[in-house]
Amino acid sequence: MQTNNEMNNNYIEEDEIDLRELFKTIWDSKILIITITIIITLLAGVYAFTKTPIYEARALIEIGNYKLDNNNNNNNKVLLSNPTELSQKLNVIFIDSFKNIKDKESEVVSISVPKKSKSMLAVKSEGISNELAIKEISTLLLSIQKKDQQILDDVKFRRELEIKNINSKIDNIKNEEVNFINDNITLQKKRLNNYKKQLVAINQNIKKTNNKNPALSALLIMQQRDLSSSIFNIDTNILELKNQKTTLVTTKINNLIEKRNLIKSMLLPYNYKNSQIVGKVLTQDHATKPKKKLIIVVAFITGFILSIFLVFFLSFIRSMKEEN
């Protein structure tokens, strides 16, 4: 019986014979292998160099916003669109809707929200030229800007309407409350002048009587006191009306004017920002597709492996025939 060492030696010899036969088969068919590899590589090269080159354009679009007030912090800005929702919507309009269209010269291929960004969209387009690829991004941007401008116009309209309402309130206060107070002050002044004239006449009558008629003098003195009291009350009333008018003007009207001026400042152009490209659209001078070097390298490797497989397959068929 054979020992273990003898059996192992036989296995090693058989493996060496098999490897020699494999390498011999490959070497004998080297011309076929080289021919197939060259043909496949040449076909891939022809495909790579004859296929229409595709250029790529990339851009970052900042979503438009408007300010709620004049503070310079970012918390007072309102985005015109939610980036995630806008990205999904644009993908449907500009990518999914054109999937079944063939022979396109240009198209948008990617719309996404960059990581750690709350107000940006990353857009990528392809075309048979850089100009066409850029045009696709411009078309998408115009679509966003058109929608955003409607929102901005609506915000401006509401603020202008609010200013008109404030002006109406100021006019109402001036025309009604302030005018009412002014009329009341004028009336009180007329009464005051009338009482003063009566007081002067009574004082003259008191001097004329000169205590000759005690009863009449006493009556005139009582009238003098009543008129003096009325004059004092009217003076006090006029002062209160003036204070009331001052308070009305300095509080209500001034507050409304201050609010109106704030809203007017919010109508300045720099408080409104439509969507726009950050920097510029990025392009390359050379085409990104097809990747010629990669296609040729992959074709060479594929042709080489395929040719070896074909050689072994033919060798297997020959051996089967010989056995038969």
C-alpha positions in Angstrom: 0.0 0.0 0.0 1.1 3.6 -0.7 2.1 5.7 2.2 0.7 9.2 2.8 4.0 10.9 1.5 3.8 8.9 -1.7 0.1 10.0 -2.3 0.9 13.6 -1.6 3.8 13.5 -4.1 1.5 12.0 -6.7 -1.1 14.8 -6.2 1.7 17.4 -6.6 2.9 15.8 -9.7 -0.6 15.7 -11.2 -1.2 19.4 -10.3 2.1 20.3 -12.0 1.1 18.4 -15.1 -2.3 20.1 -15.1 -0.7 23.6 -14.8 1.8 22.8 -17.5 -1.0 21.6 -19.8 -3.0 24.8 -19.1 -0.1 27.1 -19.8 0.8 25.0 -22.9 -2.8 25.4 -24.2 -2.6 29.1 -23.6 0.8 29.4 -25.3 -0.3 27.3 -28.3 -3.3 29.6 -28.8 -1.4 32.9 -28.1 -2.2 34.2 -31.6 -5.9 33.6 -31.1 -5.8 35.2 -27.7 -3.9 38.2 -28.9 -6.2 38.6 -32.0 -9.4 38.5 -30.0 -8.0 40.9 -27.4 -6.9 43.3 -30.0 -10.2 43.1 -31.9 -12.3 43.8 -28.8 -10.0 46.6 -27.7 -10.1 48.2 -31.2 -13.9 47.9 -31.3 -14.1 49.6 -27.8 -11.7 52.3 -29.0 -13.8 52.9 -32.1 -16.9 53.2 -29.9 -15.2 55.5 -27.4 -13.8 57.8 -30.1 -16.9 57.9 -32.3 -19.6 58.3 -29.6 -20.8 61.8 -29.2 -18.9 63.5 -26.3 -21.0 64.6 -23.3 -20.1 67.6 -21.3 -21.1 68.3 -17.7 -22.1 71.4 -15.9 -22.6 71.9 -12.1 -24.1 74.7 -10.1 -25.2 75.6 -6.6 -28.5 77.5 -6.5 -29.3 79.5 -3.4 -33.0 79.6 -2.7 -34.5 83.1 -2.5 -35.7 84.7 0.8 -37.0 87.9 2.2 -36.5 89.7 5.5 -39.0 90.0 8.3 -37.3 93.1 9.8 -34.1 95.2 9.5 -32.0 93.0 11.8 -28.9 91.6 10.2 -29.2 88.1 11.7 -30.2 85.1 9.6 -33.1 84.2 11.8 -35.2 87.0 10.3 -35.0 85.6 6.8 -37.9 83.5 5.4 -37.0 81.1 2.6 -39.3 81.2 -0.4 -39.3 77.4 -0.7 -38.4 74.3 1.4 -35.2 72.9 -0.2 -36.2 69.2 0.1 -39.7 69.7 -1.3 -38.4 71.9 -4.1 -35.8 69.3 -5.0 -38.4 66.6 -5.2 -40.7 68.8 -7.3 -37.9 69.7 -9.7 -36.8 66.1 -10.1 -40.3 65.2 -11.3 -40.5 68.2 -13.7 -37.0 68.2 -15.2 -35.8 64.6 -14.8 -38.7 62.1 -14.6 -40.7 63.8 -17.2 -37.9 63.5 -19.8 -36.7 60.0 -19.1 -38.4 58.4 -22.1 -37.3 61.0 -24.6 -34.4 59.7 -26.8 -31.7 61.5 -28.7 -31.6 64.4 -26.2 -28.9 66.9 -26.8 -28.9 68.1 -23.2 -30.7 67.3 -19.9 -30.7 67.8 -16.1 -29.4 64.6 -14.5 -29.3 65.5 -10.8 -31.0 67.8 -8.4 -30.3 67.4 -4.7 -29.9 69.2 -1.4 -26.2 69.3 -0.2 -25.4 68.0 3.2 -25.4 70.5 6.0 -27.2 73.0 3.8 -30.6 74.5 4.5 -30.9 76.9 1.6 -29.1 75.4 -1.3 -29.7 73.1 -4.3 -27.0 71.2 -6.1 -27.8 70.8 -9.8 -25.9 68.8 -12.5 -26.7 68.8 -16.2 -25.2 67.1 -19.3 -25.1 68.1 -22.9 -23.2 67.6 -26.2 -21.6 71.0 -25.4 -20.9 73.1 -22.4 -23.3 75.8 -23.7 -26.2 73.4 -23.9 -25.5 72.0 -20.4 -25.4 75.5 -19.0 -28.6 76.3 -20.8 -30.4 73.5 -19.0 -29.3 74.9 -15.6 -30.4 78.4 -16.7 -33.8 77.0 -17.7 -34.3 75.3 -14.4 -33.2 78.5 -12.5 -35.7 80.7 -14.5 -38.4 78.3 -13.5 -37.5 78.7 -9.8 -37.2 82.5 -10.1 -40.5 82.9 -11.8 -42.3 81.1 -9.0 -40.2 83.0 -6.3 -40.9 86.3 -7.9 -44.7 85.8 -7.5 -44.1 85.2 -3.8 -41.9 88.3 -3.5 -44.5 90.4 -5.3 -47.2 89.1 -3.0 -45.1 90.0 0.1 -44.4 93.5 -1.3 -48.1 94.0 -2.1 -49.2 93.0 1.4 -46.7 95.4 2.9 -47.8 98.3 0.6 -51.4 97.5 1.6 -50.4 97.7 5.3 -48.8 101.1 4.7 -52.0 102.3 3.1 -54.0 101.1 6.1 -51.6 102.9 8.5 -52.0 106.1 6.4 -55.8 105.7 6.6 -55.6 105.3 10.4 -53.4 108.4 10.7 -55.8 110.4 8.5 -58.7 109.2 10.6 -57.0 110.3 13.8 -56.1 113.7 12.3 -59.5 114.2 10.7 -61.7 113.0 13.5 -60.1 112.9 16.9 -57.6 115.7 16.5 -60.1 117.9 14.6 -62.7 117.2 17.3 -60.3 118.3 20.0 -59.4 121.4 18.0 -63.0 122.3 17.5 -63.7 121.8 21.2 -60.7 124.0 22.1 -62.0 126.7 19.7 -65.5 126.6 21.3 -64.0 126.7 24.8 -61.9 129.8 23.8 -65.0 131.6 22.5 -66.8 130.9 25.8 -63.7 132.0 27.7 -63.6 135.3 25.8 -67.3 135.8 26.3 -67.0 135.3 30.1 -64.0 137.6 30.3 -65.9 140.3 28.6 -68.8 139.8 31.0 -66.3 139.9 33.9 -64.9 143.2 32.7 -68.5 144.6 32.4 -69.4 143.4 36.0 -66.2 144.9 37.4 -67.1 148.3 35.8 -70.6 148.0 37.2 -69.2 147.3 40.7 -67.1 150.4 40.5 -70.0 152.5 39.4 -72.3 151.3 42.2 -69.6 152.0 44.8 -71.7 150.4 47.6 -74.5 152.9 46.9 -76.8 149.9 46.4 -75.7 147.1 48.7 -78.1 144.6 47.2 -77.0 145.3 43.7 -73.3 145.2 44.7 -73.8 141.9 46.4 -75.4 140.4 43.3 -72.7 141.8 41.1 -70.0 140.3 43.4 -71.7 136.9 43.2 -71.8 137.1 39.4 -68.1 138.1 39.5 -67.2 135.0 41.5 -69.3 132.7 39.2 -67.6 134.1 36.1 -64.1 133.8 37.7 -64.9 130.2 38.6 -66.2 129.5 35.1 -63.1 131.1 33.5 -60.8 129.0 35.7 -62.7 125.8 34.7 -62.6 126.7 31.0 -58.8 127.4 31.3 -58.4 124.0 33.0 -60.5 122.3 30.3 -58.5 123.9 27.5 -55.2 122.8 29.1 -56.6 119.3 29.4 -57.7 119.3 25.8 -54.3 120.4 24.6 -52.6 117.7 26.7 -55.0 115.2 25.2 -54.1 116.4 21.7 -50.4 116.2 22.5 -50.7 112.7 23.9 -52.8 111.6 20.9 -50.2 112.9 18.4 -47.1 111.7 20.3 -48.5 108.2 21.0 -51.0 107.0 18.5 -49.9 109.0 15.4 -46.1 108.8 16.1 -46.3 105.0 16.8 -48.2 104.6 13.5 -45.6 106.7 11.7 -42.8 104.7 13.2 -44.5 101.5 12.2 -45.1 102.9 8.7 -41.4 103.9 8.3 -40.3 100.4 9.4 -42.5 98.8 6.7 -41.3 101.3 4.1 -37.7 100.3 4.9 -38.6 96.7 4.4 -39.7 97.5 0.9 -36.1 98.4 -0.1 -34.7 96.0 -2.8 -32.0 94.6 -0.6 -34.6 93.0 1.7 -35.8 90.7 -1.2 -33.6 88.1 -2.8 -34.7 85.8 -5.6 -33.1 82.4 -6.2 -29.7 82.7 -7.8 -26.6 80.7 -8.7 -23.8 80.9 -6.1 -20.6 82.0 -7.9 -20.9 80.6 -11.5 -21.8 77.4 -13.3 -18.8 75.0 -13.3 -17.8 73.3 -16.5 -14.8 71.4 -17.9 -12.9 71.9 -21.1 -13.0 68.2 -21.9 -15.9 65.8 -22.2 -16.8 63.7 -19.1 -18.4 61.0 -21.2 -17.5 58.6 -22.7 -14.5 57.8 -20.5 -12.2 56.7 -23.3 -9.2 55.4 -21.3 -11.5 53.5 -18.9 -13.5 51.9 -21.8 -10.3 50.8 -23.6 -8.7 49.4 -20.4 -11.9 47.5 -19.5 -12.3 46.3 -23.1 -8.7 45.0 -23.1 -9.1 43.1 -19.9 -12.5 41.8 -21.0 -11.1 40.7 -24.4 -8.1 39.0 -22.7 -10.3 37.0 -20.3 -12.9 36.2 -23.0 -10.2 34.9 -25.3 -8.7 32.7 -22.7 -12.1 31.3 -21.9 -12.7 30.6 -25.6 -9.3 28.8 -25.9 -10.2 26.5 -22.9 -13.7 26.0 -24.3 -12.3 24.9 -27.7 -9.7 22.8 -26.0 -12.5 21.1 -24.1 -14.5 20.4 -27.2 -11.4 18.9 -28.9 -10.7 16.6 -26.0 -14.3 15.5 -26.0 -14.0 14.6 -29.7 -10.8 12.7 -29.2 -12.3 10.7 -26.4 -15.3 9.8 -28.6 
